[in-house]
């Protein structure tokens, strides 16, 4: 009998707890003070919500009358928070027990001064209040952000946030022309090679990290002409570089980067050549898209560049060079550039030979794809695959010393690339390359010839 009573008690307790938490719905929308005040009674025992929305409008479309969130104190965890509240809310202390949110959209009000209790976030979209000076003090308790920080509106990116992140982070600044320092919103534990930046209608940002940066994961600028990238000039590699609708490009001229993964330039009206922007450019690894640029006059620097890899997948790069959803995708796209002559481009010549219909060249100042392919790219001309003075490499397979015959011009650079696409050795050469220190395997050696009429040459070798 005792066992029966104890077991019954356990069952009653189980169903009681289940009943309490069953009162917690998947999503709640609060659009009046009465609905906020009634929360503990309406949803007894509710501590965790998937979605909480606190809107600026009543559920019948009128402005709501919420002045505080005090009755939301039972909540400890939210998956999604959408807080677009009216200015009459004095503070949000009622959420003081919520320390972790996966996805939060918060439109701050100018009366909020006490830091939010949040310490762990997935993605935060933060809207500065309009018509007032406002900073990030209310975010000062954040300790970890796993995916991204998006800042909207006119606001100061101060004080310095101190937080960590995971393997990758996206930072966006939109509609902001306040003088700011990007270092104030960088994570403590991640280098630029794993951070993506996006600017839209934003300027006056100093991109000095406070430490040397060798590579950047991505930078996208839309109508954001006046930012300080002076400390980025020595960066060697940028995973994705895109700018659109910019009338000024002075801040990004003379970047010394040698490799760009995806390069997109669209709807820019400034007078420019790619050589002015990237004088040291050696390689576009995935996609290049140049379109609707009124004053793009030259792409000569590409003649010294390696083509995108034949194994690149353009569809992974948001269709910068073409269209998605089963329609045409291009590795290389150059269209509607009113001052650009593509007819004599050695880069375009080599691209036509390698990719055929997977590139698009059209509606520029001068286009002559058929002539270029049949004449400029003929076997008697310079191309990626055929040289007037072919080089011979021996022995292949090689144990230590790879000999080049005839010797190449002084200043010829080389890169040894493994099958993962990583450069494992580089330098300048004359008639030989020492490979003894490399592990056995298959490699590609890229020769970057100093004469623009001789494009880079790729040699496949086996190291034993």
C-alpha positions in Angstrom: 0.0 0.0 0.0 2.8 2.4 0.8 4.4 1.8 -2.6 1.1 2.5 -4.2 0.6 5.8 -2.4 4.2 7.0 -3.2 3.8 6.1 -6.8 0.5 8.0 -6.9 2.1 11.0 -5.4 4.8 11.0 -8.0 2.2 10.8 -10.8 0.3 13.7 -9.3 3.4 15.8 -9.0 4.4 14.9 -12.6 1.0 15.9 -14.0 0.9 19.0 -11.9 4.3 20.2 -13.2 3.2 19.3 -16.7 0.0 21.2 -16.3 1.9 24.3 -15.1 4.3 24.3 -18.0 1.5 23.4 -20.4 0.3 27.0 -19.7 3.3 28.3 -21.5 2.5 28.9 -25.2 4.9 28.8 -28.1 4.5 32.5 -28.9 3.1 35.5 -27.0 2.3 38.9 -28.4 1.8 41.7 -25.8 0.3 44.9 -27.0 -1.3 46.5 -23.9 -0.3 47.1 -20.3 -3.2 44.9 -19.2 -1.8 42.0 -21.2 1.6 42.5 -19.6 0.2 42.7 -16.0 -1.9 39.6 -16.6 1.0 37.5 -17.9 1.8 35.6 -14.6 -1.9 34.7 -14.1 -2.6 33.9 -17.8 0.5 31.7 -18.1 1.2 30.4 -14.6 4.6 28.8 -14.2 5.7 29.9 -17.7 9.5 30.5 -17.7 10.6 29.7 -21.2 9.1 31.1 -24.4 10.0 30.4 -28.0 8.8 33.9 -29.2 7.9 37.0 -27.3 6.7 40.1 -29.3 6.0 43.5 -27.7 4.7 45.7 -30.4 4.3 49.4 -30.8 0.7 49.0 -31.7 -2.3 47.6 -29.9 -3.7 44.4 -31.4 -6.5 46.5 -32.8 -4.0 48.8 -34.6 -3.9 51.6 -32.1 -0.9 52.7 -30.1 -0.5 50.5 -27.1 -0.3 51.8 -23.5 2.6 49.7 -22.1 4.6 51.7 -19.6 6.5 48.9 -17.9 7.3 45.2 -18.2 7.5 44.4 -14.5 5.1 41.4 -14.6 7.4 39.5 -17.0 9.8 38.7 -14.2 9.1 34.9 -14.4 10.7 34.6 -17.8 14.3 33.2 -17.8 14.8 32.1 -21.4 13.6 33.3 -24.9 14.4 31.9 -28.3 13.2 35.0 -30.2 12.5 38.5 -28.8 10.9 41.2 -30.9 10.7 44.4 -28.9 9.4 47.3 -30.9 7.9 49.3 -28.1 6.4 52.8 -27.9 8.4 55.5 -26.3 6.3 55.5 -23.1 8.0 52.4 -21.8 10.4 53.8 -19.1 12.5 50.6 -18.8 12.4 46.9 -19.4 13.5 45.7 -16.0 10.8 43.1 -16.1 13.1 41.1 -18.4 15.9 41.2 -15.8 15.8 37.4 -15.4 16.3 36.8 -19.1 20.0 36.2 -19.7 20.0 34.3 -22.9 18.2 34.9 -26.3 18.9 33.2 -29.5 17.6 35.9 -31.8 16.7 39.4 -30.6 15.3 42.5 -32.3 15.4 45.5 -29.9 14.3 49.0 -30.8 15.7 51.1 -27.9 14.0 54.1 -26.4 15.8 57.2 -25.3 14.6 56.8 -21.7 16.4 53.4 -21.3 19.7 53.8 -19.5 20.0 50.8 -17.3 22.1 48.0 -19.0 20.1 45.1 -20.3 20.7 41.9 -18.3 21.4 39.9 -21.4 24.8 38.2 -21.4 24.4 35.5 -24.2 23.1 36.2 -27.6 22.9 34.5 -31.0 22.0 37.4 -33.3 21.1 40.9 -32.1 19.4 43.6 -34.3 19.7 46.8 -32.3 17.9 50.0 -33.4 19.1 53.3 -31.9 16.3 55.6 -30.8 15.7 58.5 -33.2 16.3 62.2 -32.5 18.6 61.6 -29.5 22.2 60.9 -28.7 22.5 57.3 -27.7 25.3 54.8 -27.2 25.7 51.1 -26.4 25.8 51.3 -22.6 22.7 49.2 -22.3 24.5 46.3 -24.1 27.5 46.4 -21.8 26.6 43.2 -20.0 26.8 41.1 -23.1 29.5 38.4 -22.8 29.0 36.2 -25.8 27.5 36.6 -29.3 27.5 33.6 -31.5 26.4 34.9 -34.9 26.1 38.6 -35.4 25.6 42.2 -34.2 23.5 44.5 -36.5 23.3 48.2 -35.6 20.6 50.4 -37.2 20.3 54.2 -37.1 22.3 57.1 -35.8 24.2 56.1 -32.7 27.6 56.0 -31.0 29.4 52.6 -31.0 30.6 53.2 -27.4 31.6 52.1 -24.8 33.9 49.3 -25.9 31.9 46.0 -25.7 33.8 43.1 -24.1 32.4 39.8 -25.5 33.6 36.6 -27.1 32.2 34.7 -30.1 32.4 31.4 -31.9 34.1 30.6 -35.2 32.5 33.4 -37.3 30.8 36.7 -36.7 28.9 39.2 -38.9 28.9 42.9 -38.0 26.6 45.3 -39.8 26.1 49.1 -39.5 23.2 50.6 -41.3 22.0 54.2 -41.7 24.7 55.7 -39.5 27.1 58.6 -40.2 28.2 59.3 -36.6 32.0 59.3 -36.2 32.7 55.8 -34.8 35.5 53.2 -34.2 34.8 49.7 -35.3 37.2 48.3 -32.7 34.6 49.1 -30.0 32.3 46.3 -31.3 34.9 43.7 -32.2 34.9 40.4 -30.3 37.8 39.7 -27.9 38.8 36.3 -29.4 38.5 36.4 -33.2 40.7 37.8 -35.9 39.5 39.6 -39.0 39.9 36.5 -41.1 36.6 35.2 -39.6 34.6 38.5 -39.4 32.3 39.7 -42.1 31.5 43.5 -42.2 28.5 45.1 -44.0 27.8 48.8 -44.3 24.7 50.4 -45.8 24.2 54.1 -45.9 27.0 54.5 -43.3 30.2 56.4 -43.1 32.8 58.0 -40.9 33.8 54.7 -39.4 37.5 54.1 -38.5 38.3 50.4 -39.3 41.5 50.4 -37.2 41.3 47.1 -35.3 44.1 48.2 -32.9 46.2 45.3 -34.1 47.7 44.2 -37.5 45.2 42.4 -39.8 46.4 40.0 -42.5 43.1 39.0 -44.0 39.4 39.9 -43.8 36.6 37.4 -44.3 34.3 39.9 -46.1 33.5 43.6 -46.5 30.3 44.8 -48.2 29.5 48.5 -48.7 26.3 49.9 -50.2 26.2 53.7 -50.6 28.9 54.0 -47.9 31.6 56.2 -49.5 33.6 57.8 -46.7 35.1 55.4 -44.2 38.7 55.0 -43.0 40.3 51.8 -44.2 43.9 53.2 -44.0 45.0 50.4 -41.6 43.8 47.8 -44.1 46.1 48.8 -46.9 48.6 45.9 -46.3 45.9 43.2 -46.1 46.9 40.3 -48.4 43.6 38.5 -48.7 39.9 39.4 -48.7 37.3 36.6 -48.9 34.6 38.7 -50.3 34.8 42.4 -51.4 31.6 44.0 -52.7 30.6 47.7 -53.1 27.6 49.1 -54.7 26.1 52.6 -55.3 29.2 54.4 -54.3 30.0 57.7 -55.9 33.4 58.0 -54.1 36.1 55.3 -53.9 39.0 57.2 -52.5 39.0 55.3 -49.2 39.5 51.9 -50.9 42.1 52.9 -53.4 45.6 51.2 -53.4 44.6 48.1 -51.4 47.6 45.8 -51.5 45.6 42.6 -51.3 46.8 39.9 -53.7 43.8 37.6 -53.5 40.1 38.2 -53.4 37.6 35.4 -53.2 34.5 37.1 -54.6 34.7 40.6 -56.1 31.5 42.5 -56.9 31.3 46.1 -58.1 27.9 47.4 -59.2 26.2 50.8 -59.9 29.3 52.8 -59.0 29.7 56.2 -60.7 33.2 57.1 -59.7 35.9 57.2 -62.3 38.1 54.1 -61.7 40.2 51.2 -62.9 40.7 47.9 -61.1 44.4 48.7 -61.1 43.9 51.8 -59.1 41.9 49.9 -56.5 44.0 46.7 -56.3 47.4 47.2 -57.9 48.8 44.0 -56.5 45.9 41.7 -57.3 47.0 38.2 -58.4 43.9 36.0 -58.1 40.1 36.0 -58.0 39.4 32.6 -56.6 35.6 32.3 -57.0 33.6 35.0 -58.8 34.0 38.4 -60.3 31.0 40.6 -61.3 31.3 44.1 -62.7 28.0 45.6 -63.8 26.4 49.0 -64.4 29.5 51.0 -63.5 29.4 54.3 -65.5 33.0 55.1 -65.2 34.9 51.8 -65.0 37.6 52.3 -67.6 40.1 49.5 -67.2 40.5 46.0 -66.0 44.1 45.6 -67.2 45.3 44.4 -63.8 43.3 41.2 -64.4 45.7 40.3 -67.2 48.2 39.3 -64.4 45.5 37.4 -62.4 44.8 33.7 -62.3 41.2 32.8 -63.3 38.7 31.5 -60.8 39.1 27.8 -59.9 37.2 25.4 -62.2 35.9 23.8 -58.9 34.4 27.1 -57.6 30.6 27.0 -57.2 29.2 30.4 -58.2 25.8 29.6 -56.8 27.3 29.8 -53.3 28.0 33.4 -53.8 24.5 34.9 -54.0 24.4 35.2 -57.7 26.8 38.2 -57.9 27.8 37.0 -61.3 24.5 35.7 -62.5 21.1 34.5 -61.6 20.0 31.7 -59.2 17.1 29.3 -59.0 18.1 27.2 -61.9 18.8 30.0 -64.3 22.2 31.1 -65.6 25.2 31.2 -63.2 28.5 32.8 -64.2 32.0 32.7 -62.8 32.7 36.0 -64.5 30.2 38.7 -65.5 31.0 42.1 -67.0 27.9 43.9 -68.3 26.6 47.4 -68.8 29.9 49.2 -68.1 29.6 52.2 -70.4 33.4 53.0 -70.7 34.9 49.5 -70.5 36.5 47.8 -73.5 36.6 44.1 -72.9 37.6 43.2 -76.5 41.4 43.2 -75.9 41.4 41.8 -72.4 43.7 38.9 -72.0 41.8 37.9 -68.8 38.6 37.7 -70.8 40.3 35.7 -73.5 41.5 33.1 -71.0 38.2 33.0 -69.3 36.4 32.3 -72.6 38.7 29.4 -73.2 38.3 27.9 -69.8 34.7 28.5 -68.9 32.9 29.1 -72.2 29.2 29.8 -71.6 29.7 30.1 -67.8 30.9 33.6 -68.2 28.9 36.6 -69.4 30.5 39.6 -71.2 28.0 42.0 -72.8 26.7 45.5 -73.3 29.9 47.2 -72.4 31.5 50.0 -74.4 33.1 47.4 -76.7 32.5 43.7 -76.8 33.8 41.2 -79.4 33.5 37.8 -77.8 33.6 35.9 -81.1 36.6 37.9 -82.5 38.4 37.7 -79.2 37.9 33.9 -79.0 38.8 33.2 -82.6 41.7 35.6 -83.1 43.1 37.0 -79.8 42.7 33.5 -78.2 44.0 31.6 -81.2 46.9 29.1 -80.8 49.3 31.6 -82.3 48.5 34.2 -79.6 49.2 34.5 -75.9 46.8 32.6 -73.7 46.6 30.8 -70.4 47.5 27.5 -71.9 49.9 28.3 -74.8 53.0 30.4 -74.6 55.3 31.5 -77.3 58.2 30.1 -75.3 56.8 27.1 -73.4 58.5 26.2 -70.2 59.7 22.7 -69.2 59.8 21.4 -65.7 61.8 18.4 -64.6 61.9 16.0 -63.0 58.2 15.4 -62.4 57.7 13.6 -60.1 60.2 15.5 -58.0 62.1 14.7 -54.8 63.8 18.0 -54.0 64.9 20.4 -56.9 62.4 21.3 -59.7 64.3 22.8 -62.6 62.7 25.3 -65.0 63.9 25.5 -68.6 64.5 28.0 -70.1 65.1 30.3 -67.1 62.2 32.7 -66.5 62.6 36.5 -66.4 63.8 38.1 -63.1 60.9 39.1 -60.9 58.8 36.1 -61.7 57.0 35.0 -58.7 55.8 31.5 -57.8 53.2 30.0 -55.5 53.0 26.3 -54.5 49.4 25.4 -53.9 48.2 22.1 -52.3 45.0 20.3 -53.2 43.1 22.2 -50.5 43.8 25.5 -52.3 46.3 26.7 -49.7 49.6 28.3 -50.6 52.3 26.4 -48.9 55.3 28.1 -50.4 55.9 31.3 -52.4 58.7 33.6 -53.6 60.7 34.6 -56.7 62.7 32.2 -58.9 65.0 32.1 -61.9 65.6 28.4 -62.9 64.7 26.2 -60.0 62.4 25.7 -57.0 63.4 23.7 -53.9 60.5 21.5 -52.7 62.3 19.1 -50.4 60.6 20.4 -47.3 57.1 19.7 -48.6 55.1 16.5 -47.8 54.6 14.0 -50.6 51.5 14.7 -52.7 50.1 16.6 -55.6 50.6 20.3 -56.0 50.0 23.1 -58.5 52.8 25.7 -59.1 51.6 29.1 -60.2 54.1 31.3 -62.0 53.1 34.9 -61.9 54.9 36.5 -64.8 55.9 40.1 -64.6 54.9 40.9 -68.2 51.2 41.7 -68.5 51.1 40.0 -71.9 52.1 36.7 -70.3 49.4 35.5 -67.9 50.0 33.3 -64.9 50.9 29.7 -65.7 49.9 26.7 -63.7 52.0 23.5 -63.6 50.8 20.3 -61.9 53.6 18.4 -60.2 53.9 15.4 -57.9 56.2 15.6 -54.9 57.6 12.2 -53.7 
